[in-house]
């Protein structure tokens, strides 16, 4: 598994948790985290 794959997995997990979260603030933060992980994955793919 590459680092990009790892961050992509983390992004997917954060999105799933955001969908399951009952607290709107927690859901919002998880969505932000998911987007950050996705961007990390993209940057790593472009670098290597």
N, C-alpha and C positions, 0 to 999 in steps of 0.2 A: 504494500500500500504506500503510495506516495504521500507527501505532506499535503498536496492539493486534495487528494482523496480524503484524507483525514479531516480537513477543514470543511469539505463538502458534506461529509457525514455529520459533523457537528452542526452544520447549518440545517440539515434535514431534521435532526433531533430537536433543535431549538424551535423550528417551525411546528413540529408535532406537539411539543410541550405548550407552545403559544396557543394552539387550537384547543388544547385540553384545559388550559388555565381558566379558572373562574374569575380571577382578579384582573380587571382590565389593565391596570398598571403593570402587572407582571407579564401579561400577554404582550403588551406594547414593548417592554424591555426585551423579551425573548425574540420578538420579531426583529428588533434592532440588532440583537446579537447574531441572529441568523443571517442578516444582510452583511454584517461585518465578516463573518466566517466565509460567506460566499465570495466576498471581495478578496479576502486573503487567498482563497483557492485560485481565483482568476489570476491574481498577481503572481502566485507561485508558478502557475502554468506558463505565464508569459516569460518568466525569468529563466526557466529551465527548458 
